Every structure is written in structure tokens, then in C-alpha cells.
Amino acid sequence: MKHRIALYLFLLATLLVGCGDRVSMRQLEQLESRVNDAPDSVLAVLTATDMPRWGERRALYALLTVQAQDKSYIDVAYSLILSRFR
């Protein structure tokens, strides 16, 4: 129960700080630590933020999105995933 409350507070803070902005590397690393425990929440945060334009953040964003979709049992065609991140 405590973990769930902490997770919701973390996600709310992430949305408030990063809503509409490009996601920072620190936010991505925090999401990476949560993707196994709450993939649906991580996916919600990622889809609510803009994808980074280039570099390491873009690659981590793409990886986390695919991991969160996979762990949420969302079947997405591989070609659709790649086309989104080009």
C-alpha cells in the first residue's frame, strides 16, 4: 500500500513537472526504475510527454515505451514501433 501511494505521488510529480515538456534524462531514469512494477503508469507518463528529438534520451524513451507496452500486454507491430521513433 505504501509503495502504491509513493508511486502515485511520484507519477503526479512527474506529470506536473514534465507535462507538455520534453522529458529529462533524470525523469527517464526514474521511469526506468518503475517500468517492471507499474508498466501501465510508466506508459501513461511517457505518452503524456513529448518525445525527445535526438540522442540518448530519445533512445531511452523509445526503449521504455516498448518495455512498458510489452509488460502491459499491449501487442504492437514492430514496424509501427520503429516508425514512431524515426
C-alpha positions in Angstrom: 0.0 0.0 0.0 2.8 2.4 0.9 4.6 1.6 -2.4 1.4 2.3 -4.4 0.9 5.7 -2.7 4.5 6.6 -3.3 4.2 5.5 -6.9 1.1 7.7 -7.5 2.8 10.7 -5.8 5.9 10.1 -8.0 3.8 9.9 -11.2 1.8 13.0 -10.2 5.0 15.0 -9.6 6.5 13.8 -12.9 3.4 14.9 -14.8 3.3 18.3 -13.1 6.9 18.9 -13.7 7.1 17.5 -17.2 3.6 17.8 -18.6 3.9 19.1 -22.2 7.7 19.5 -21.9 10.4 17.2 -23.2 11.2 14.6 -20.7 14.6 14.9 -18.9 17.1 12.2 -18.5 16.5 12.1 -14.8 12.8 11.6 -15.3 13.5 8.8 -17.8 15.8 7.1 -15.3 13.1 7.3 -12.6 10.6 5.8 -15.0 13.1 3.0 -15.9 13.3 2.0 -12.2 9.4 1.7 -12.2 8.8 0.0 -15.5 8.8 -3.5 -14.0 6.5 -2.6 -11.1 4.0 -0.3 -12.8 4.3 -0.5 -16.6 0.9 0.9 -17.3 1.6 4.0 -15.2 5.0 4.4 -16.9 3.4 4.2 -20.3 0.8 6.8 -19.2 3.6 9.2 -18.2 5.6 8.6 -21.4 2.6 9.1 -23.7 1.7 12.4 -21.8 5.2 13.8 -22.5 6.8 14.8 -25.8 9.4 12.5 -27.2 13.0 13.8 -27.1 14.2 14.9 -30.5 17.6 13.1 -30.6 20.3 11.4 -28.7 20.4 9.2 -25.7 17.2 10.5 -24.2 15.3 9.6 -27.4 16.7 6.0 -27.4 15.8 5.5 -23.7 12.4 7.0 -24.3 11.8 4.5 -27.1 13.1 1.6 -25.1 11.0 2.4 -22.1 7.9 2.8 -24.2 8.4 -0.6 -25.8 9.1 -2.2 -22.4 6.0 -0.6 -20.8 3.9 -1.8 -23.8 5.2 -5.3 -23.6 4.8 -5.6 -19.8 1.3 -4.1 -20.2 0.5 -6.9 -22.7 -0.1 -4.4 -25.5 0.7 -6.1 -28.8 2.2 -3.6 -31.1 3.6 -4.4 -34.5 7.4 -4.0 -34.6 7.2 -1.8 -37.7 4.8 0.6 -36.0 7.1 0.9 -33.0 10.1 1.8 -35.2 8.2 4.2 -37.4 7.1 6.2 -34.4 10.7 6.8 -33.2 12.2 7.8 -36.5 
